[in-house]
Amino acid sequence: MTQQSFQRRDVLRVAAAAGAVALCGGARAQGWPTKPVTMVVPFPAGGGTDAFARPLSAQFSRAAGQTLVIDNRGGAGGTVGASIAAKLPADGYALFMGAVHHAIAPSIYPKLDYDLEKDFVPLMLLANVPQVVVVNPKRVQAATIQELIATAKRNPGKLNYGSAGSGTSHHLAGELFKLQTGTFITHIPYRGAGPALSDLIAGNVDLMFDGLGSSAQHIKGGRIKALMVAGAKRNPAFPDVPCAAEVGLPDYTVTTWYGLWAPKGTPAEAQTQIIDTMKKALGTDELKAIWAQNGSEIPNVTNAAYGRFVNAEIKRWATVVKASGAKLE
């Protein structure tokens, strides 16, 4: 079976899960939602995206009165799931929860079969999480980020870091760190943050440049150690972990943000109802607590403003990719 056949089969399967019907755009939006909604999450279960998607799904389902079905589609730094989502029916019953990785992808993947800005409509920013440098304390003895940098400089290439895949924010955060610290750390790409984090905890890799959303519980549980939060300030969820600006890296600012799109052509009425329902879900005490535990604020960026944010991120990461020389591996 050809790759095209596989992709066609995947699209048909997700379309069936979304319950697509061949009606005109206005009719689709009327009475939304009248059936379950499918949200493609382009990474395996257990990663940072899932840490927000799963509880969001539960609260969205309560607010909408219909189930929000999560369909995890990992691979190629999140681009496989994005490709599938871009081809789903634009009927208001198909959503795509992407991330900062998808703003990086255009600069590092030469032949994407979708365009993030042309094939989707931007709905809203869901979460904005600072990244954190975490190590396996049994493999890396460094107690501070300065000690980690010193170890890396003494042993070029000996340390390694896992990522959610080539072209993801985990990968580029590592390349940016190497660029700014004058170190060389070997990159090991995985098919999502979940598998990479599992290997870090198991002691199969040394460190990660991860989003707090997926690392938080493991930091608190002592399975991994946080050495630095990216950015200019400490995170309220981990007040004892120094920020990059404090340790001499004032320009090291990396956040793992998560956002929501719908396939291009989704009726405006459905877009409005989706955003309103998501806002209701995000306004619940349950999600406010989970977002805070994961080190994230609840953004208020929707529609055109969210589209401008994504466009700015695409340009920003293109500069980082060029400066670091990051490539697919």
Protein Blocks (a to p, Z undefined) as FASTA:
>chain_A
ZZklmmmmmmmmmmmmnopacddfklmmgopafbdcddddfbdehiaklmmmmmmmmmmm
mmnopacdddddeeehhlmmmmmmmmpccehpaccdddfklmmmmmmmmbbcbdfklmpc
cfbdfbdcdddddddfklmmcfbfklmmmmmmmmghkaccddfbehiaklmmmmmmmmmn
opacdddddebjklmmmmmmnopafbdcddfklmmmmmmnopaccfbdcdjbdcfklmmb
ccfklnopaklccdddddddddehiafklmmmmmmmmmmmmmpmklmmmmmmnopacddd
ehjlmmmmmmmmmmmmmmmmmmnopacZZ
